[in-house]
């Protein structure tokens, strides 16, 4: 049966204890109390092995990814051109500018087989009976094959035009002047692959931090209950001050790691050219930081309140599972729906509603498809949800944190006192 432990000094953690409650003579001011708890959390969290190792591990992962990208970028594909096809090299180079990164070099026909087997050349272009040929060791590259076919067609077109008495240069200028103007309702600077990478990175990064630091906070709440440290803390400060300080402290630690990793990811993307980032990179980091804080305070408040209902780490999973589902749902929806059709009205409306918005809206903003009014509305709704949830979480925390023994029923944790 649950028992209520009265902390030294008379603090009982009443649900009526709130920011406006009288702290009594000699007690710490609310700001000082919250600040002390926050600094304690920041110092203890950022000095832990888990914080250092997770930061180094993620940075190492980014470094390995950068090395893979740089190693895979081995320069242009070398293609040999025999003397019989040497007149085609300018045409091949012109066509290849839009089809891939190829380098066409002159080769001696007697050495081509050896160069192909040794990997010095990916293919050799020759000419037999007036027709271009492509020699490879095993299999022809599709992009290169398309280039050679286009060059052959260009040659044939030139010959036919000259035979008909038409100037090939003038003819191509007239053809090139016939263009099609593309009007995009929402122009995108990124390819489909880059869009998927942005979706996966933004949603995955936020999901990881919400879960990692949220669970860290919940475990800390249970640990303090088990060791009875919370009784000593609440002899000096009120429950809401302890909860607020813990939320702020853990949020600062998480935001610090997010900024470090986000900055490293931006440097990686710009250095390798693997992803086309939005024009305002600084604004992108600020956006992720803002949504991290909103989402973290929303989810972490729920996790801390849920954790206060139990006194053993073994019981923690059962009470935080519903909150974990609220964090996982927008991540899964973001990957599934945004990757399929980022303009789907369903994902647009879901991205406005907390607790889905802290993960879905940043991804839509990074893709450049979120109107300003939707961004503003989602921020207002998220802030309103945070205010309401903080009040509820504070009540649950105050009603449960000093009770030991079996799990505190949800109805009792929510009860007004």
C-alpha positions in Angstrom: 0.0 0.0 0.0 1.3 3.5 -0.9 2.4 5.7 1.9 3.0 9.4 2.1 6.4 10.5 3.4 6.5 13.9 5.0 9.8 15.5 4.2 11.8 17.3 6.9 10.7 20.8 7.3 7.0 19.9 6.6 7.0 19.9 2.8 4.3 17.4 1.7 4.2 18.1 -2.0 0.6 19.3 -2.1 -0.9 19.7 -5.5 -1.7 23.3 -4.4 2.0 24.1 -4.3 2.6 26.1 -7.4 4.5 29.1 -8.7 2.2 31.4 -6.8 2.4 29.6 -3.4 4.1 31.3 -0.5 7.6 29.9 0.1 7.6 30.9 3.7 10.2 32.9 5.7 13.8 32.0 5.0 12.9 29.8 2.1 14.7 30.0 -1.2 13.0 32.2 -3.8 11.4 30.3 -6.7 13.9 31.5 -9.3 16.9 30.6 -7.1 15.4 27.2 -6.3 14.7 26.4 -9.9 18.1 27.7 -10.9 20.0 25.6 -8.3 18.2 22.4 -9.4 18.8 23.2 -13.1 22.5 23.8 -12.5 22.8 20.6 -10.6 21.1 18.7 -13.4 23.3 20.3 -16.1 26.5 19.6 -14.2 25.6 16.0 -13.3 24.2 15.1 -16.8 27.0 16.7 -18.9 29.7 15.0 -16.9 28.3 11.5 -17.1 30.0 8.9 -19.3 26.7 8.3 -21.2 26.7 12.0 -22.3 30.3 12.0 -23.3 30.2 8.6 -25.0 26.9 9.2 -26.8 28.2 12.6 -28.1 31.5 11.1 -29.3 29.8 8.1 -30.7 27.4 10.1 -32.8 30.2 12.4 -34.0 32.3 9.3 -34.8 29.3 8.0 -36.8 29.1 11.3 -38.8 32.9 11.1 -39.4 32.7 7.5 -40.7 29.8 8.6 -43.0 31.9 11.5 -44.3 34.8 9.1 -45.0 32.5 6.8 -46.9 31.2 9.6 -49.1 34.7 10.9 -49.8 36.0 7.4 -50.5 33.1 6.7 -52.9 33.8 9.9 -54.8 36.9 8.7 -56.7 36.8 11.3 -59.4 35.5 11.1 -63.0 35.1 7.7 -64.7 37.9 7.3 -67.2 36.8 6.2 -70.7 39.3 5.5 -73.5 38.7 6.7 -77.0 40.6 5.0 -79.8 42.1 6.9 -82.7 39.3 5.8 -85.1 36.7 7.5 -82.9 38.8 10.5 -81.8 36.6 12.9 -83.9 33.8 12.0 -81.5 35.5 13.1 -78.3 34.1 16.7 -78.4 30.6 15.4 -78.9 31.0 12.8 -76.1 32.3 15.5 -73.7 29.4 17.8 -74.5 26.8 15.1 -74.0 28.4 13.8 -70.9 28.2 17.1 -69.1 24.5 16.4 -68.3 24.7 12.6 -68.0 27.6 12.0 -65.5 31.2 12.6 -64.6 33.3 11.1 -67.4 36.8 11.7 -68.6 37.5 10.8 -72.2 41.2 10.0 -72.9 43.0 8.9 -76.1 44.3 5.4 -76.1 46.2 3.0 -78.3 44.0 0.2 -79.6 46.7 -2.4 -78.8 46.6 -1.7 -75.1 42.9 -1.4 -74.5 42.3 -4.9 -73.3 45.1 -4.6 -70.7 43.9 -1.2 -69.5 40.4 -2.6 -69.0 41.5 -5.6 -67.0 43.8 -3.5 -64.8 41.0 -1.1 -64.1 42.7 1.9 -65.6 39.8 2.4 -67.9 36.1 1.7 -67.4 35.4 1.3 -71.1 36.9 2.0 -74.5 35.1 3.6 -77.4 36.1 2.7 -80.9 34.7 2.6 -84.4 34.1 -0.4 -86.7 32.6 0.0 -90.1 31.5 3.5 -89.5 29.7 2.5 -86.3 30.7 3.4 -82.7 31.6 0.5 -80.4 31.9 0.3 -76.7 34.3 -2.3 -75.1 34.0 -3.2 -71.4 35.5 -5.8 -69.2 32.2 -7.2 -68.0 29.1 -4.9 -68.0 28.5 -1.5 -69.5 27.6 1.5 -67.3 24.1 2.6 -68.2 24.9 6.3 -68.0 28.0 5.8 -70.3 26.0 3.7 -72.7 23.4 6.5 -72.9 26.2 9.0 -73.6 27.6 6.9 -76.4 24.2 6.4 -78.0 23.5 10.1 -77.8 26.8 10.9 -79.4 26.2 8.4 -82.2 22.8 9.9 -82.8 24.4 13.4 -82.9 26.9 12.3 -85.5 24.2 10.7 -87.6 22.1 13.9 -87.4 25.0 16.0 -88.4 25.7 13.9 -91.5 22.1 13.9 -92.6 21.8 17.6 -92.2 24.9 18.3 -94.2 23.7 15.9 -96.9 20.4 17.8 -97.0 22.3 21.2 -97.3 21.3 22.4 -93.9 23.8 24.1 -91.6 24.0 21.8 -88.5 25.1 24.7 -86.2 22.2 27.0 -87.2 19.8 24.1 -87.0 20.8 23.2 -83.4 20.5 26.9 -82.4 17.0 27.1 -83.6 16.1 23.8 -81.9 17.7 25.0 -78.6 15.6 28.2 -78.7 12.5 26.1 -78.4 12.2 25.6 -74.7 9.5 24.7 -72.2 9.0 26.9 -69.1 8.3 25.0 -66.0 6.1 26.7 -63.4 6.3 24.9 -60.0 3.8 25.8 -57.3 6.4 25.0 -54.6 9.9 24.9 -56.2 12.3 22.5 -54.5 16.0 22.8 -54.4 16.5 19.3 -53.3 16.1 15.9 -55.1 13.9 13.1 -53.9 16.9 11.3 -52.3 17.9 14.6 -50.6 14.4 15.2 -49.4 14.2 11.7 -47.9 17.6 12.3 -46.2 16.3 15.6 -44.7 13.1 13.9 -43.5 15.0 11.0 -41.9 17.6 13.2 -40.3 15.3 15.8 -38.8 12.7 13.4 -37.5 15.2 10.8 -36.4 17.4 13.3 -34.6 14.5 14.8 -32.7 13.0 11.4 -31.9 16.4 10.2 -30.6 16.8 13.2 -28.3 13.2 13.1 -27.0 13.5 9.4 -26.1 17.1 9.5 -24.8 16.8 12.5 -22.5 13.1 11.9 -21.6 14.0 8.4 -20.3 17.1 9.8 -18.6 14.9 12.3 -16.7 12.3 9.6 -15.8 15.0 7.3 -14.5 16.4 10.2 -12.4 13.0 10.8 -10.8 12.7 7.1 -9.8 16.3 7.0 -8.6 15.7 10.0 -6.3 12.6 8.4 -4.9 14.4 5.1 -4.3 17.4 6.8 -2.6 15.0 9.2 -0.7 17.1 12.1 -2.0 13.8 13.8 -3.0 12.7 14.0 0.6 15.8 16.1 1.4 15.3 18.3 -1.6 11.7 18.9 -0.8 12.5 20.0 2.7 13.9 23.2 1.1 12.0 23.7 -2.2 8.6 22.9 -3.5 7.7 20.0 -5.9 7.0 22.3 -8.8 10.3 24.0 -8.4 12.2 20.7 -8.3 10.3 19.5 -11.5 10.9 22.8 -13.3 14.6 22.8 -12.5 15.0 19.2 -13.6 13.3 19.8 -16.9 15.4 22.9 -17.6 18.6 21.3 -16.7 18.1 18.2 -18.8 16.8 20.3 -21.7 20.0 22.4 -21.6 22.1 19.3 -21.7 20.1 17.9 -24.6 20.1 21.1 -26.5 23.9 21.4 -26.1 24.4 17.9 -27.6 21.8 18.7 -30.4 23.6 21.9 -31.4 27.0 20.1 -31.4 25.7 17.3 -33.6 23.6 19.6 -35.8 26.5 21.8 -36.4 28.7 18.8 -37.3 25.9 17.5 -39.6 25.7 20.8 -41.4 29.5 21.0 -41.8 29.4 17.4 -43.2 26.7 18.2 -45.7 28.4 21.4 -46.9 31.8 19.8 -47.0 30.8 16.7 -49.0 28.0 18.2 -51.0 25.9 15.1 -50.2 22.7 17.1 -49.3 21.5 20.5 -50.5 20.6 22.3 -47.3 18.1 25.2 -47.0 19.6 28.5 -47.8 19.5 29.8 -44.2 21.5 27.1 -42.4 21.5 29.1 -39.2 17.8 29.4 -39.3 17.5 25.7 -39.8 19.5 25.0 -36.6 17.4 27.6 -34.7 14.3 25.9 -35.9 15.4 22.5 -34.8 16.4 23.9 -31.4 13.1 25.7 -30.9 11.1 22.6 -31.7 13.4 20.5 -29.6 12.7 22.6 -26.5 8.9 22.7 -27.1 8.8 18.9 -27.7 11.2 18.0 -25.0 9.3 20.0 -22.3 6.0 18.6 -23.5 7.2 14.9 -23.5 9.6 15.1 -20.6 7.0 16.7 -18.3 4.7 13.7 -19.0 7.5 11.2 -18.5 8.6 12.8 -15.2 5.0 12.9 -13.9 4.5 9.2 -14.9 7.8 8.2 -13.4 6.9 9.8 -10.1 4.1 7.3 -9.7 6.5 4.4 -9.1 9.3 3.7 -6.7 11.3 1.1 -8.6 13.1 1.1 -11.9 11.5 -2.2 -12.7 8.1 -0.5 -12.7 9.1 2.4 -14.9 8.5 0.8 -18.3 4.8 0.2 -17.5 4.0 3.9 -16.7 6.0 5.5 -19.4 4.9 3.3 -22.3 1.8 5.5 -23.2 4.1 8.5 -23.5 6.6 6.6 -25.6 3.8 5.8 -28.0 3.1 9.5 -28.3 6.7 10.1 -29.2 7.0 7.1 -31.6 3.8 7.8 -33.6 4.9 11.1 -35.2 8.3 9.6 -36.1 6.7 6.7 -37.9 4.2 8.9 -39.6 6.9 11.3 -40.6 8.9 8.6 -42.4 5.9 6.9 -44.0 3.7 9.8 -45.0 6.3 12.5 -45.8 8.4 10.2 -47.9 5.4 9.1 -49.9 3.7 12.5 -50.4 4.9 15.5 -48.4 1.9 17.5 -49.7 -0.7 15.1 -48.4 -3.4 17.0 -46.6 -3.4 14.4 -43.8 0.3 15.1 -42.9 -0.3 18.8 -43.2 -3.1 18.8 -40.6 -1.3 16.3 -38.3 1.8 18.5 -38.3 -0.3 21.2 -36.6 -1.5 19.1 -33.7 0.6 18.5 -30.6 2.2 16.1 -29.7 2.7 15.3 -33.3 3.8 18.8 -34.4 7.3 18.9 -32.6 8.5 16.1 -35.0 6.4 16.6 -38.1 6.5 20.3 -38.5 10.3 20.7 -38.4 10.6 18.1 -41.2 8.1 20.0 -43.4 9.9 23.3 -42.6 13.2 21.8 -43.7 11.6 20.7 -47.0 10.3 24.2 -47.5 6.7 23.1 -47.9 5.2 24.6 -44.7 3.3 27.9 -45.1 4.0 30.6 -42.6 0.5 30.5 -41.2 0.8 26.8 -40.5 4.1 27.2 -38.8 2.7 30.0 -36.6 -0.4 28.0 -35.8 1.6 24.9 -34.8 3.8 27.0 -32.5 0.8 28.5 -30.8 -0.9 25.2 -30.3 2.3 23.5 -29.1 2.9 26.3 -26.6 -0.8 26.0 -25.4 -0.4 22.2 -25.0 2.8 22.7 -23.1 1.2 25.1 -20.7 -1.7 22.8 -20.0 0.5 19.6 -19.8 3.0 21.3 -17.5 0.2 22.1 -15.0 -1.1 18.6 -15.1 2.4 17.1 -14.9 3.2 19.3 -11.9 0.1 18.2 -10.1 0.9 14.5 -10.8 4.4 15.0 -9.7 3.5 16.8 -6.5 0.9 14.2 -5.6 3.1 11.2 -6.3 6.8 12.0 -5.7 6.7 11.6 -1.9 4.6 8.4 -2.0 6.6 5.2 -1.7 5.5 1.6 -2.2 3.2 0.4 -4.9 2.3 2.4 -8.0 0.2 5.5 -7.4 -3.1 5.1 -9.2 -3.6 7.7 -12.0 -6.8 9.0 -10.5 -5.0 9.8 -7.2 -2.1 11.4 -9.0 -4.4 13.7 -10.9 -6.6 14.6 -7.8 -6.8 18.2 -6.7 -5.9 18.7 -3.1 
